Structure formats: structure tokens, C-alpha cells
Amino acid sequence: MHSFMAPYDDECAQLAVGVRTFNALDRDWFQLRGYNIFEMGDIIAIEKMLNIKGHIGFSPYRSCEIKGVRNVTDGKKIYYVPLTCPDGRSWDPRNLPLRSPERLAEVIQKIDSCTTTKAKDDLRKFHGIKGLPALRRVGSLHYGRSSPWEFMHLIIEGNIQNLVKFWSGQYKGLDTGTGSYEISDDTWAVIWQETAAAVQHLPADFVRVLGDNPVYYTAEAWCFWFVYLAPILLKGRFDDPKYYEHACQFSDIVKCCLRFTSTHPQINGLRDNIIDWVRKYEE
């Protein structure tokens, strides 16, 4: 990735200095400057661009420095990042340790100063940083903020589908513990039949045909189902209504994230809603 992006990084540096350009309107020359302020891509591509360990690492997030935990007793290797960890550690979602360009430079300096490969690898694992990002010659990119999270894979093909598996008793072999959030297979069969019936007369501009087998659903189909149909189809399906309310709360969060525009009060409300939803999920 770095060698592939090197020519573009050089061009960004050239644009930052300025390129002599002719203004046809004023019939005069001027210095044209341009700056790259965002990096767009899927999760894996951005991780390679930023040169970080990634979403399954001990320090997985590109935006903050919170650390993960894993199930060592069962030999699990994937880390997850709850707000409250089994060992008693906890994170304040309103005051997370955010990444910054200054912190990036500090960590890389520490890694470079190590005298052994093991020491370097230990620091890389702890901080989740392998080295300098691919685009680094111009300081227009903020290491922790210039790479927005990719909504489709993270939320639609990640959280939404995992929640359905969770409610179906098919998520990584987990049982309900002390909860009562599983929906029976017979009830799910009815839900998918009602899904197919609900959309058969909707214009294709709104949603494609949704069959009674979610295995074939695309990200677009899952999004439509969860935002517009799930609040209706899941009503009365859980033994405890708090799980239905929790599902509807996440549906509202997804709707807010899909707005074309948002005001600052709406963004603040969305942040509060997300924090509340995560805390309830961990209860």
C-alpha cells in the first residue's frame, strides 16, 4: 500500500507548495494549492493506509487508544472492546483517549528507538500502530479523524446481522445466560414470511424484493429491513419487551446516521443515544 501511494503522496506535497496555474477568467497566473483532508475506503483499506494493527487487535480503533480483551481460557484470539471489562477496567465513552498526530509521532519515535525486534513488536501491539501512515508528507490529514468509519460493513453487515444472529441463538455459540432475548426458529420463519409479503408491492426505487430467506439479503436489504420493517415485525416477539425497545433504539440510531444533514444538537443527541444503547447492551 505504501509503495502504491508514494506517487500520490509526492503529488500532495507538490500541491501543498503550489502549482503555477492560469486563471482564464482573470487572465493571470496564480499558485494553485490543494490538500487532502479525508481518506475514504473500507475497513481493511484504511487500516493499511494508516499502517495500524486493525480492528481485531489489542488496540483496534483508529480513532482512540482504548484496549481490548479476549477470552484466554477458551483460546480465543480475537479482542473485543466493552466499556466495562471483566478485569474491572472501564472506559468513559464521553472521555475516550483519542488519537492525535502528536501522539502518533510520540509512539513511532518510541518504536524506532527500541533496540530489539521483540521490543518493537510489543509496542506495536500495545499501541496498535505499525509505523508511519502511507500519506505523511503533508500535515493536512488528522490521524484520528480524517478516516471516517465505513458504515456499510461496520453497521449494516456487522452490527445488524450480528444482532439477528444473537436473537436467533446463532452467534458464536453463545447462550442467553440470564437473559431472554432469543426468538424461536418458528417465529423467525413467520417474521421472514411477513417481510416478503410486506415489500412485494413496494416500488423497486425504494427496495429490491426481499424473500423469506435472509441469507440472500444484501447490505441494502438489511438496512431497509432493520430501519423500516424490524420495528413492526419484532414487536411482541421477545419475552421481555426491553429487548424490543433496545432494538428500536438501534434502529433510530441507524436512521439518524443516514441523514443527509445533521445539526449540532442532533449530533449531540445521537452521541447520547449511542452511549445509552451500548451501556444497555452490556447490562
Buried (B, 14 or more C-beta within 10 A) or exposed (E): EBEEBEEEBEBBEBBBEEEEEEEEEEEEEEEEEBEBEEBEEEBEBBBBBBBBBBBEBBBBBBBBBBBBBBEEEEEEEEBEBBBEBEEEEEBEBEEBEBBBBEBBEEBBEBBEEBEEEEEBEEBBBBBBBBBBBBBBEBEBBBBBBBBEEBBBBEBBBBBBBEBBEBBBBEBEEEEEEEBEBBBEEEBBEBBBEBBEEBBEEBEEEEBBEBBBEBEEBEBEBBBBBBBBBBBEBBEEBBEEEBBBEBBBBBBBBBEBEEEEEEEEEEEEEBEEBBBBBEEBBEE
